[in-house]
Amino acid sequence: MRYIICYDIPDDKTRANIVNYLERFAWRVQYSVFSCRLDKARAALVWKDLLAIAAATEGNSILMVPLCKSCEKNLQLSTKPLEEEKGFLVV
């Protein structure tokens, strides 16, 4: 399933840690928006990891939204994403 992950992280170091974590498996759509494909188990782990990273400072907000295939098909983006979706090879 595709997930959209958005965040509002005021602290630069915490935000950088979130970005570094997400860049390992997700592609950047906007500066604070990522998209990725995850199964339910991996999505639960990602959510847990994001909360743990964000717990380092206060005032953080993270949103992780699952998109069903119908919703994904109707997704609209007014500009080109910052990154193109790419496949990942796990070795």
C-alpha positions in Angstrom: 0.0 0.0 0.0 1.2 3.5 -0.7 1.6 5.9 2.3 2.0 9.6 2.3 4.1 10.9 5.2 4.1 14.6 6.2 5.8 16.3 9.0 6.2 19.7 10.7 9.4 19.5 12.8 10.7 22.9 14.1 14.0 21.6 15.4 16.6 21.3 12.6 18.5 18.3 14.0 15.3 16.3 14.6 14.0 17.2 11.2 17.3 16.1 9.6 17.0 12.8 11.4 13.5 12.3 10.1 14.6 13.2 6.6 17.6 10.8 6.7 15.4 8.0 8.0 12.7 8.5 5.3 15.2 8.9 2.4 16.3 5.3 3.0 13.0 3.9 1.6 10.7 6.8 0.5 10.8 9.4 -2.2 10.3 13.1 -1.5 7.3 14.7 -3.0 7.7 18.1 -1.3 10.1 19.4 1.3 8.1 17.9 4.2 6.1 15.2 2.3 7.3 11.7 1.4 5.6 8.8 -0.4 6.4 5.1 -0.1 5.0 1.6 -0.5 4.9 -0.4 2.6 3.2 -3.6 3.8 1.2 -3.3 7.1 4.0 -4.7 9.3 6.6 -2.4 7.8 4.2 0.6 8.1 3.7 -0.1 11.8 7.5 -0.2 12.3 8.0 3.0 10.3 5.4 4.8 12.5 7.1 3.6 15.6 10.5 4.7 14.4 9.2 8.1 13.4 7.6 8.7 16.8 10.8 7.7 18.5 12.9 10.1 16.4 10.3 12.9 16.9 10.3 12.3 20.7 13.8 14.0 20.9 12.2 17.4 20.9 8.8 19.0 21.5 6.3 20.5 19.1 6.6 17.9 16.4 3.8 16.8 14.2 3.8 13.7 11.9 1.0 12.5 9.6 1.1 9.1 8.0 -1.8 8.4 5.6 -2.4 5.1 3.8 -3.9 5.3 0.3 -6.0 2.6 -1.1 -5.5 1.8 -4.8 -8.6 3.9 -5.8 -7.4 6.9 -3.8 -3.9 6.5 -5.2 -5.2 6.4 -8.8 -7.0 9.7 -8.2 -4.1 11.5 -6.5 -3.3 14.9 -7.9 -0.1 16.9 -7.8 0.1 20.4 -9.2 3.9 20.3 -9.8 6.6 17.8 -10.5 7.7 16.0 -7.3 11.1 16.9 -5.9 12.2 13.3 -6.6 11.0 10.7 -9.0 9.8 7.4 -7.5 12.4 4.8 -7.8 12.7 1.2 -7.0 14.9 0.0 -4.2 17.1 -3.1 -4.2 17.6 -4.8 -0.9 20.7 -6.9 -0.7 
